[in-house]
Amino acid sequence: MVYPQRPLLVTSDAGLMDAIMAVAREAQVDVSVASDARAAAPYWASAPLVLLDAVQLTSDSGLDGLPASVGSPGLVIVSRSIDDPEVWRQLTNVGAERVVELPHGAPWLFDRLGQCEQLPRPSESSCDVIAVIGAVGGAGATSVAAALARHLHERSGSGVLVDLDPTGGGIDLLVGGETCSGARWDELAGISGRVDERVLMQALPMIAELPVLSWAPMSDVEPDVVAVEHVIDALCRRRGLVVVDLGRGVDARSSAVLTRAAQAVVVVPMRVRAVAAARRLLARLPPHIQPLVLAREPAPGGLKAADLTAALGVPVVATLPDDRRRAAIEELGGPAPQSAAWRRVCEALLEAGDVRAA
């Protein structure tokens, strides 16, 4: 039952093991088990977290033969009950990160195990996060993000749309879902620990069957970077495409998303100043990001996609034709764009990013 790179539980108490395994299942974290410290010795140093049964400290379990990892920040003492003050003194002397009694310590243990899950497993691919950024204000990044998420949802049944542009007016208003019930960012602003993705998905508004996370129109409460990180991580754990509208992508919350993204769709109106702004934007993207440039008509000065490619040094993936009807739809609020032209653009972006439906 012992595997490398997993949290390690050291106990011979079947009841304690069942209690901890129940918490681990809720956190969706695999935990290795060793019956005593001797059996755990080969794996102790490489485990991201060691959960040590308090009984092991008062028994001849081979604990004295372990290296100096005892007392490291990755050691947590666990027990179902500790009534003896002498035992508490022994536990304090070990220098463990924390002593957890179950069941009332289960919430803390859930969060602590979740921190281990942030370490990538070699056999698993990361979640697909696509950031959508406008090179300039009014580029249409919000419409592109909505169309992309809608297209993927219709194609595969997966996908989540996240609005992280606090000055954009609310993406649910754009797609006609402002009256849909569900959690907005103001209700998630206080999050400071791991989020259960199942609970989160059930709480989000469903707009034409697409889960959407947007801003509350009458609230000034905004999430900080920590809350955004935990929410995005939770959405990633559900193994689907997460499309995030970053607006201009200039704050710390946007940076937190970009560290988790594989691609960034950069929407560039076919105007000279927009192209100049896009050059600066592309230079600021993290090196691991694959930029997907989307040119958007009209081109009042006669610019072509080839001109953008030459100026930006990045190929234009697709060109979105001018759609005069779209302005009226966006003003009144309506479904995400689904015309043939928009569908072709979405397919081109997903193909260029090699995005596979979960």
Secondary structure, 3 states (H helix, E strand, C coil): CCCCCCCEEECCCHHHHHHHHHHHHHHCCCCEEECCHHHHHHHHCCCCCEEEEHHHHHCCCCHHHCCCCCCCCCEEEEECCCCCHHHHHHHHHHCCCEEEECCCCHHHHHHHHHHHHCCCCCCCCCCCEEEEEECCCCCCHHHHHHHHHHHHHHHHCCCEEEECCCCCCCHHHHCCCCCCCCCCHHHHCCCCCCCCHHHHHHHCCEECCEEEECCCCCCCCCCCHHHHHHHHHHHHHCCCCEEEEEECCCCHHHHHHHHHCCEEEEEEECCHHHHHHHHHHHHHCCCCCEEEEEEECCCCCCCCHHHHHHHHCCCEEEEECCCHHHHHHHHHCCCCCCCHHHHHHHHHHHHHCCCCCC
